Amino acid sequence: MRGAAALPSLVGMTGMDTRDTDLKKELNATLQARGELGAEYESALVDSFLEKVDQRIDGAVERRLRRHLAEQQMTATRGARSPRATDSFGERFGFGIVSLVLAVPLSAIGAGTAHLPGLIVAWAGIVGVNAVQAARTNPGLFGRRRRPSGNDDWDD
């Protein structure tokens, strides 16, 4: 099969893996038919094989396109942000409950050891932890508001 060595590889032409058994079988059958039928049928055999390769490529491109469109639709449905495991209502609700439950003993410890300053420090810590959690689950919550661009009374 001297002619098979001269043909470009299937990977180089189509980007498909040569381990694709169906195309490999088709190529072998085409080469055997060429050997049996002779050079006068070579053009028809090559055209037939290339048509099968084109169909295979079209199918792969169509699958990729459908997958890409489905991903775009999912992204558009979800909004501009991607879903995160930390953005669920259950986690926020659970964090709030745990924060309130832990606030009671922390308040007692702070007030018992350092009186009013200890109570203030305990509650400052509780508020700080909740603020960090809120900022983490809602980006831009504490961000600056931007003024509309243009000339207005605020610009000097």
SELUMBA-900793 format. One record per atom (N, C-alpha, C): atom name; residue number from 0; x, y, z; residue in three letters. Coordinates in Angstrom, 3 decimals, m for minus. Layout:
  site  pos        px        py        pz  code
    CA  NUM         X         Y         Z   ala
...
This chain:
  site  pos        px        py        pz  code
     N    0     0.832    m1.189     0.000   met
    CA    0     0.000     0.000     0.000   met
     C    0     0.868     1.241     0.000   met
     N    1     1.506     1.461    m1.062   arg
    CA    1     2.385     2.600    m1.203   arg
     C    1     1.597     3.903    m1.232   arg
     N    2     0.394     3.919    m1.770   gly
    CA    2    m0.429     5.123    m1.883   gly
     C    2    m0.892     5.645    m0.538   gly
     N    3    m1.085     4.756     0.451   ala
    CA    3    m1.570     5.182     1.762   ala
     C    3    m0.518     6.004     2.486   ala
     N    4     0.757     5.698     2.259   ala
    CA    4     1.806     6.450     2.932   ala
     C    4     1.902     7.869     2.391   ala
     N    5     1.526     8.071     1.145   ala
    CA    5     1.635     9.384     0.532   ala
     C    5     0.465    10.299     0.918   ala
     N    6    m0.635     9.736     1.404   leu
    CA    6    m1.791    10.538     1.770   leu
     C    6    m1.515    11.300     3.067   leu
     N    7    m2.037    12.531     3.209   pro
    CA    7    m1.866    13.254     4.462   pro
     C    7    m2.659    12.571     5.562   pro
     N    8    m2.222    12.782     6.781   ser
    CA    8    m2.887    12.107     7.892   ser
     C    8    m4.270    12.695     8.123   ser
     N    9    m5.160    11.882     8.665   leu
    CA    9    m6.519    12.310     8.949   leu
     C    9    m6.531    13.359    10.043   leu
     N   10    m5.595    13.252    10.981   val
    CA   10    m5.521    14.228    12.058   val
     C   10    m5.149    15.588    11.505   val
     N   11    m4.182    15.630    10.612   gly
    CA   11    m3.750    16.901    10.045   gly
     C   11    m4.827    17.555     9.208   gly
     N   12    m5.615    16.765     8.500   met
    CA   12    m6.638    17.322     7.621   met
     C   12    m7.880    17.786     8.375   met
     N   13    m8.334    16.996     9.325   thr
    CA   13    m9.636    17.255     9.935   thr
     C   13    m9.580    17.542    11.419   thr
     N   14    m8.454    17.287    12.059   gly
    CA   14    m8.388    17.450    13.498   gly
     C   14    m9.021    16.284    14.234   gly
     N   15    m9.485    15.262    13.502   met
    CA   15   m10.097    14.091    14.117   met
     C   15    m9.012    13.108    14.516   met
     N   16    m9.298    12.322    15.479   asp
    CA   16    m8.370    11.320    15.952   asp
     C   16    m8.369    10.141    14.990   asp
     N   17    m7.182     9.654    14.634   thr
    CA   17    m7.109     8.541    13.688   thr
     C   17    m7.619     7.251    14.301   thr
     N   18    m7.864     7.231    15.597   arg
    CA   18    m8.407     6.032    16.216   arg
     C   18    m9.900     5.893    15.940   arg
     N   19   m10.483     6.830    15.229   asp
    CA   19   m11.883     6.737    14.861   asp
     C   19   m12.026     5.532    13.938   asp
     N   20   m12.561     4.466    14.454   thr
    CA   20   m12.553     3.190    13.737   thr
     C   20   m13.381     3.210    12.463   thr
     N   21   m14.496     3.914    12.463   asp
    CA   21   m15.328     3.937    11.253   asp
     C   21   m14.591     4.575    10.085   asp
     N   22   m13.974     5.722    10.327   leu
    CA   22   m13.253     6.382     9.236   leu
     C   22   m12.023     5.586     8.819   leu
     N   23   m11.390     4.939     9.772   lys
    CA   23   m10.224     4.139     9.443   lys
     C   23   m10.629     2.958     8.561   lys
     N   24   m11.761     2.358     8.892   lys
    CA   24   m12.266     1.253     8.066   lys
     C   24   m12.628     1.750     6.672   lys
     N   25   m13.262     2.908     6.605   glu
    CA   25   m13.634     3.479     5.297   glu
     C   25   m12.398     3.773     4.454   glu
     N   26   m11.370     4.321     5.094   leu
    CA   26   m10.144     4.621     4.354   leu
     C   26    m9.496     3.341     3.839   leu
     N   27    m9.441     2.326     4.691   asn
    CA   27    m8.855     1.049     4.252   asn
     C   27    m9.663     0.440     3.105   asn
     N   28   m10.989     0.509     3.207   ala
    CA   28   m11.836    m0.025     2.139   ala
     C   28   m11.634     0.757     0.843   ala
     N   29   m11.490     2.070     0.952   thr
    CA   29   m11.271     2.897    m0.235   thr
     C   29    m9.936     2.560    m0.894   thr
     N   30    m8.908     2.373    m0.082   leu
    CA   30    m7.590     2.039    m0.635   leu
     C   30    m7.587     0.660    m1.276   leu
     N   31    m8.289    m0.299    m0.661   gln
    CA   31    m8.367    m1.640    m1.254   gln
     C   31    m9.148    m1.607    m2.568   gln
     N   32   m10.235    m0.830    m2.581   ala
    CA   32   m11.024    m0.721    m3.810   ala
     C   32   m10.203    m0.068    m4.914   ala
     N   33    m9.387     0.909    m4.542   arg
    CA   33    m8.524     1.560    m5.540   arg
     C   33    m7.546     0.557    m6.125   arg
     N   34    m7.002    m0.291    m5.245   gly
    CA   34    m6.060    m1.308    m5.728   gly
     C   34    m6.723    m2.312    m6.649   gly
     N   35    m7.984    m2.650    m6.371   glu
    CA   35    m8.678    m3.636    m7.187   glu
     C   35    m9.231    m3.028    m8.480   glu
     N   36    m9.767    m1.793    m8.403   leu
    CA   36   m10.430    m1.192    m9.553   leu
     C   36    m9.470    m0.459   m10.486   leu
     N   37    m8.387    m0.003    m9.948   gly
    CA   37    m7.429     0.688   m10.787   gly
     C   37    m7.554     2.204   m10.677   gly
     N   38    m6.668     2.877   m11.408   ala
    CA   38    m6.544     4.331   m11.303   ala
     C   38    m7.725     5.076   m11.909   ala
     N   39    m8.479     4.453   m12.837   glu
    CA   39    m9.575     5.176   m13.489   glu
     C   39   m10.728     5.469   m12.536   glu
     N   40   m10.861     4.705   m11.441   tyr
    CA   40   m11.925     4.943   m10.461   tyr
     C   40   m11.426     5.713    m9.233   tyr
     N   41   m10.180     6.101    m9.262   glu
    CA   41    m9.587     6.767    m8.097   glu
     C   41   m10.338     8.041    m7.716   glu
     N   42   m10.694     8.839    m8.690   ser
    CA   42   m11.383    10.098    m8.423   ser
     C   42   m12.739     9.867    m7.741   ser
     N   43   m13.495     8.890    m8.215   ala
    CA   43   m14.806     8.588    m7.620   ala
     C   43   m14.635     8.049    m6.198   ala
     N   44   m13.632     7.215    m5.986   leu
    CA   44   m13.404     6.654    m4.653   leu
     C   44   m12.990     7.750    m3.657   leu
     N   45   m12.112     8.629    m4.084   val
    CA   45   m11.669     9.722    m3.220   val
     C   45   m12.835    10.645    m2.909   val
     N   46   m13.654    10.946    m3.907   asp
    CA   46   m14.829    11.806    m3.681   asp
     C   46   m15.792    11.176    m2.677   asp
     N   47   m16.006     9.879    m2.815   ser
    CA   47   m16.908     9.177    m1.900   ser
     C   47   m16.364     9.214    m0.470   ser
     N   48   m15.059     8.968    m0.327   phe
    CA   48   m14.462     8.996     1.011   phe
     C   48   m14.514    10.403     1.604   phe
     N   49   m14.203    11.407     0.811   leu
    CA   49   m14.224    12.786     1.307   leu
     C   49   m15.637    13.225     1.681   leu
     N   50   m16.626    12.714     0.984   glu
    CA   50   m18.017    13.021     1.343   glu
     C   50   m18.346    12.467     2.730   glu
     N   51   m17.869    11.269     3.019   lys
    CA   51   m18.092    10.671     4.342   lys
     C   51   m17.346    11.449     5.423   lys
     N   52   m16.135    11.895     5.111   val
    CA   52   m15.384    12.708     6.070   val
     C   52   m16.096    14.037     6.308   val
     N   53   m16.596    14.647     5.239   asp
    CA   53   m17.344    15.910     5.383   asp
     C   53   m18.579    15.739     6.254   asp
     N   54   m19.294    14.638     6.055   gln
    CA   54   m20.468    14.375     6.888   gln
     C   54   m20.078    14.242     8.354   gln
     N   55   m18.968    13.567     8.610   arg
    CA   55   m18.500    13.378     9.982   arg
     C   55   m18.105    14.714    10.602   arg
     N   56   m17.421    15.549     9.832   ile
    CA   56   m17.006    16.874    10.320   ile
     C   56   m18.233    17.737    10.575   ile
     N   57   m19.191    17.714     9.634   asp
    CA   57   m20.416    18.500     9.812   asp
     C   57   m21.148    18.093    11.086   asp
     N   58   m21.208    16.795    11.346   gly
    CA   58   m21.864    16.318    12.570   gly
     C   58   m21.151    16.809    13.822   gly
     N   59   m19.811    16.768    13.804   ala
    CA   59   m19.045    17.229    14.966   ala
     C   59   m19.220    18.722    15.180   ala
     N   60   m19.203    19.495    14.083   val
    CA   60   m19.384    20.938    14.201   val
     C   60   m20.788    21.262    14.711   val
     N   61   m21.779    20.533    14.217   glu
    CA   61   m23.151    20.768    14.656   glu
     C   61   m23.314    20.469    16.141   glu
     N   62   m22.709    19.381    16.611   arg
    CA   62   m22.771    19.063    18.053   arg
     C   62   m22.109    20.150    18.891   arg
     N   63   m20.936    20.612    18.444   arg
    CA   63   m20.247    21.679    19.175   arg
     C   63   m21.067    22.959    19.187   arg
     N   64   m21.686    23.283    18.057   leu
    CA   64   m22.499    24.488    17.972   leu
     C   64   m23.709    24.398    18.894   leu
     N   65   m24.378    23.242    18.894   arg
    CA   65   m25.523    23.069    19.798   arg
     C   65   m25.102    23.182    21.253   arg
     N   66   m23.955    22.590    21.606   arg
    CA   66   m23.463    22.661    22.982   arg
     C   66   m23.137    24.110    23.356   arg
     N   67   m22.509    24.833    22.439   his
    CA   67   m22.155    26.227    22.687   his
     C   67   m23.401    27.086    22.870   his
     N   68   m24.411    26.877    22.010   leu
    CA   68   m25.654    27.643    22.131   leu
     C   68   m26.379    27.314    23.436   leu
     N   69   m26.355    26.055    23.839   ala
    CA   69   m26.988    25.675    25.104   ala
     C   69   m26.274    26.336    26.283   ala
     N   70   m24.939    26.390    26.230   glu
    CA   70   m24.188    27.059    27.298   glu
     C   70   m24.511    28.545    27.344   glu
     N   71   m24.645    29.180    26.174   gln
    CA   71   m24.997    30.595    26.143   gln
     C   71   m26.389    30.821    26.704   gln
     N   72   m27.328    29.959    26.375   gln
    CA   72   m28.676    30.099    26.899   gln
     C   72   m28.704    29.921    28.403   gln
     N   73   m27.923    28.974    28.919   met
    CA   73   m27.866    28.769    30.367   met
     C   73   m27.262    29.984    31.050   met
     N   74   m26.221    30.546    30.470   thr
    CA   74   m25.584    31.730    31.038   thr
     C   74   m26.549    32.910    31.023   thr
     N   75   m27.276    33.076    29.943   ala
    CA   75   m28.241    34.177    29.851   ala
     C   75   m29.389    33.975    30.838   ala
     N   76   m29.809    32.740    31.039   thr
    CA   76   m30.889    32.454    31.976   thr
     C   76   m30.456    32.746    33.403   thr
     N   77   m29.225    32.405    33.719   arg
    CA   77   m28.713    32.631    35.072   arg
     C   77   m28.427    34.098    35.341   arg
     N   78   m28.255    34.871    34.323   gly
    CA   78   m27.874    36.269    34.496   gly
     C   78   m26.406    36.431    34.191   gly
     N   79   m25.880    37.564    34.535   ala
    CA   79   m24.489    37.881    34.203   ala
     C   79   m23.507    37.118    35.073   ala
     N   80   m23.927    36.656    36.212   arg
    CA   80   m22.981    35.982    37.108   arg
     C   80   m23.158    34.481    37.030   arg
     N   81   m22.112    33.779    37.285   ser
    CA   81   m22.180    32.327    37.278   ser
     C   81   m22.638    31.840    38.642   ser
     N   82   m23.278    30.682    38.692   pro
    CA   82   m23.763    30.207    39.981   pro
     C   82   m22.593    29.823    40.876   pro
     N   83   m22.728    30.124    42.133   arg
    CA   83   m21.713    29.753    43.106   arg
     C   83   m22.377    28.928    44.181   arg
     N   84   m21.624    28.030    44.760   ala
    CA   84   m22.174    27.186    45.812   ala
     C   84   m22.472    28.008    47.062   ala
     N   85   m21.802    29.175    47.216   thr
    CA   85   m21.970    29.984    48.424   thr
     C   85   m23.102    30.989    48.295   thr
     N   86   m23.823    30.952    47.201   asp
    CA   86   m24.845    31.968    46.959   asp
     C   86   m26.253    31.430    47.167   asp
     N   87   m26.418    30.444    48.011   ser
    CA   87   m27.741    29.873    48.202   ser
     C   87   m28.423    30.501    49.409   ser
     N   88   m29.745    30.493    49.373   phe
    CA   88   m30.524    31.047    50.473   phe
     C   88   m30.276    30.250    51.751   phe
     N   89   m30.163    28.947    51.633   gly
    CA   89   m29.939    28.096    52.806   gly
     C   89   m28.663    28.451    53.546   gly
     N   90   m27.604    28.727    52.807   glu
    CA   90   m26.349    29.082    53.470   glu
     C   90   m26.463    30.431    54.161   glu
     N   91   m27.067    31.395    53.497   arg
    CA   91   m27.227    32.719    54.123   arg
     C   91   m28.098    32.624    55.361   arg
     N   92   m29.202    31.873    55.280   phe
    CA   92   m30.105    31.717    56.412   phe
     C   92   m29.394    30.994    57.559   phe
     N   93   m28.672    29.940    57.235   gly
    CA   93   m27.931    29.187    58.249   gly
     C   93   m26.863    30.041    58.918   gly
     N   94   m26.166    30.842    58.117   phe
    CA   94   m25.139    31.710    58.686   phe
     C   94   m25.754    32.726    59.638   phe
     N   95   m26.910    33.275    59.277   gly
    CA   95   m27.597    34.226    60.163   gly
     C   95   m28.036    33.583    61.463   gly
     N   96   m28.567    32.359    61.397   ile
    CA   96   m29.002    31.650    62.612   ile
     C   96   m27.805    31.351    63.507   ile
     N   97   m26.738    30.823    62.929   val
    CA   97   m25.542    30.516    63.729   val
     C   97   m24.977    31.783    64.343   val
     N   98   m24.998    32.866    63.599   ser
    CA   98   m24.497    34.132    64.121   ser
     C   98   m25.315    34.595    65.329   ser
     N   99   m26.622    34.488    65.248   leu
    CA   99   m27.473    34.890    66.380   leu
     C   99   m27.296    33.959    67.571   leu
     N  100   m27.181    32.666    67.326   val
    CA  100   m27.005    31.704    68.424   val
     C  100   m25.681    31.947    69.132   val
     N  101   m24.626    32.209    68.370   leu
    CA  101   m23.323    32.457    68.983   leu
     C  101   m23.232    33.849    69.614   leu
     N  102   m24.114    34.760    69.223   ala
    CA  102   m24.081    36.108    69.786   ala
     C  102   m24.404    36.093    71.274   ala
     N  103   m25.250    35.200    71.723   val
    CA  103   m25.647    35.154    73.142   val
     C  103   m24.455    34.815    74.037   val
     N  104   m23.753    33.693    73.820   pro
    CA  104   m22.620    33.415    74.712   pro
     C  104   m21.462    34.406    74.546   pro
     N  105   m21.244    34.876    73.310   leu
    CA  105   m20.172    35.856    73.120   leu
     C  105   m20.485    37.157    73.858   leu
     N  106   m21.739    37.569    73.849   ser
    CA  106   m22.146    38.772    74.585   ser
     C  106   m21.947    38.562    76.081   ser
     N  107   m22.329    37.402    76.567   ala
    CA  107   m22.179    37.115    78.003   ala
     C  107   m20.716    37.095    78.409   ala
     N  108   m19.883    36.479    77.607   ile
    CA  108   m18.448    36.419    77.928   ile
     C  108   m17.839    37.804    77.878   ile
     N  109   m18.152    38.560    76.819   gly
    CA  109   m17.598    39.912    76.692   gly
     C  109   m18.048    40.822    77.814   gly
     N  110   m19.326    40.790    78.138   ala
    CA  110   m19.848    41.657    79.207   ala
     C  110   m19.361    41.190    80.568   ala
     N  111   m19.221    39.879    80.757   gly
    CA  111   m18.769    39.351    82.052   gly
     C  111   m17.316    39.650    82.340   gly
     N  112   m16.479    39.682    81.332   thr
    CA  112   m15.058    39.898    81.575   thr
     C  112   m14.652    41.365    81.489   thr
     N  113   m15.221    42.123    80.571   ala
    CA  113   m14.786    43.511    80.393   ala
     C  113   m15.955    44.492    80.435   ala
     N  114   m17.090    44.053    80.892   his
    CA  114   m18.295    44.875    81.020   his
     C  114   m18.697    45.496    79.679   his
     N  115   m19.017    46.778    79.644   leu
    CA  115   m19.530    47.413    78.423   leu
     C  115   m18.515    47.383    77.268   leu
     N  116   m17.230    47.682    77.505   pro
    CA  116   m16.284    47.586    76.379   pro
     C  116   m16.189    46.162    75.817   pro
     N  117   m16.273    45.155    76.649   gly
    CA  117   m16.236    43.762    76.182   gly
     C  117   m17.460    43.423    75.337   gly
     N  118   m18.630    43.937    75.757   leu
    CA  118   m19.850    43.719    74.998   leu
     C  118   m19.766    44.397    73.630   leu
     N  119   m19.208    45.609    73.610   ile
    CA  119   m19.065    46.343    72.344   ile
     C  119   m18.105    45.617    71.405   ile
     N  120   m16.995    45.105    71.931   val
    CA  120   m16.030    44.373    71.110   val
     C  120   m16.661    43.083    70.564   val
     N  121   m17.425    42.367    71.404   ala
    CA  121   m18.067    41.128    70.957   ala
     C  121   m19.039    41.413    69.812   ala
     N  122   m19.865    42.454    69.974   trp
    CA  122   m20.826    42.769    68.933   trp
     C  122   m20.159    43.364    67.690   trp
     N  123   m19.057    44.064    67.858   ala
    CA  123   m18.319    44.559    66.691   ala
     C  123   m17.774    43.379    65.882   ala
     N  124   m17.302    42.355    66.573   gly
    CA  124   m16.834    41.151    65.883   gly
     C  124   m17.958    40.438    65.159   gly
     N  125   m19.116    40.326    65.796   ile
    CA  125   m20.261    39.667    65.176   ile
     C  125   m20.706    40.430    63.928   ile
     N  126   m20.816    41.747    64.056   val
    CA  126   m21.214    42.579    62.919   val
     C  126   m20.166    42.491    61.808   val
     N  127   m18.884    42.486    62.179   gly
    CA  127   m17.819    42.395    61.176   gly
     C  127   m17.860    41.091    60.406   gly
     N  128   m18.052    39.990    61.108   val
    CA  128   m18.121    38.684    60.437   val
     C  128   m19.317    38.631    59.494   val
     N  129   m20.455    39.163    59.935   asn
    CA  129   m21.642    39.172    59.075   asn
     C  129   m21.465    40.106    57.875   asn
     N  130   m20.765    41.216    58.059   ala
    CA  130   m20.512    42.137    56.946   ala
     C  130   m19.610    41.481    55.907   ala
     N  131   m18.598    40.761    56.357   val
    CA  131   m17.709    40.061    55.425   val
     C  131   m18.490    38.992    54.659   val
     N  132   m19.351    38.253    55.350   gln
    CA  132   m20.164    37.230    54.686   gln
     C  132   m21.106    37.863    53.658   gln
     N  133   m21.717    38.983    54.021   ala
    CA  133   m22.626    39.661    53.094   ala
     C  133   m21.864    40.178    51.874   ala
     N  134   m20.670    40.717    52.083   ala
    CA  134   m19.868    41.217    50.960   ala
     C  134   m19.398    40.071    50.067   ala
     N  135   m19.130    38.926    50.668   arg
    CA  135   m18.668    37.775    49.887   arg
     C  135   m19.786    37.210    49.018   arg
     N  136   m20.985    37.133    49.534   thr
    CA  136   m22.082    36.557    48.760   thr
     C  136   m22.766    37.569    47.848   thr
     N  137   m22.574    38.870    48.103   asn
    CA  137   m23.164    39.921    47.272   asn
     C  137   m22.090    40.913    46.858   asn
     N  138   m21.298    40.593    45.847   pro
    CA  138   m20.233    41.516    45.442   pro
     C  138   m20.814    42.873    45.050   pro
     N  139   m20.139    43.927    45.445   gly
    CA  139   m20.592    45.272    45.126   gly
     C  139   m21.597    45.823    46.119   gly
     N  140   m21.912    45.061    47.178   leu
    CA  140   m22.902    45.506    48.162   leu
     C  140   m22.429    46.759    48.883   leu
     N  141   m21.168    46.798    49.247   phe
    CA  141   m20.633    47.946    49.970   phe
     C  141   m19.776    48.830    49.085   phe
     N  142   m19.835    48.612    47.786   gly
    CA  142   m19.024    49.392    46.850   gly
     C  142   m19.547    50.815    46.707   gly
     N  143   m18.645    51.676    46.212   arg
    CA  143   m19.042    53.067    45.970   arg
     C  143   m20.019    53.144    44.825   arg
     N  144   m20.923    54.067    44.923   arg
    CA  144   m21.833    54.322    43.810   arg
     C  144   m21.156    55.307    42.877   arg
     N  145   m21.210    55.028    41.617   arg
    CA  145   m20.573    55.909    40.644   arg
     C  145   m21.549    56.966    40.186   arg
     N  146   m20.997    58.150    40.043   arg
    CA  146   m21.819    59.236    39.489   arg
     C  146   m21.868    59.086    37.985   arg
     N  147   m22.940    59.520    37.392   pro
    CA  147   m22.978    59.482    35.931   pro
     C  147   m21.913    60.410    35.359   pro
     N  148   m21.298    59.964    34.269   ser
    CA  148   m20.256    60.795    33.672   ser
     C  148   m20.888    61.985    32.972   ser
     N  149   m20.125    63.017    32.852   gly
    CA  149   m20.629    64.234    32.216   gly
     C  149   m20.365    65.428    33.112   gly
     N  150   m20.717    66.573    32.640   asn
    CA  150   m20.499    67.780    33.421   asn
     C  150   m21.681    67.991    34.350   asn
     N  151   m21.370    68.095    35.621   asp
    CA  151   m22.410    68.401    36.594   asp
     C  151   m21.796    69.303    37.669   asp
     N  152   m22.562    69.635    38.655   asp
    CA  152   m22.112    70.564    39.687   asp
     C  152   m21.005    70.002    40.568   asp
     N  153   m20.832    68.699    40.606   trp
    CA  153   m19.829    68.101    41.482   trp
     C  153   m18.432    68.196    40.912   trp
     N  154   m18.293    68.297    39.623   asp
    CA  154   m16.967    68.359    39.008   asp
     C  154   m16.435    69.783    39.062   asp
     N  155   m15.205    69.919    39.479   asp
    CA  155   m14.567    71.255    39.505   asp
     C  155   m13.391    71.279    38.574   asp
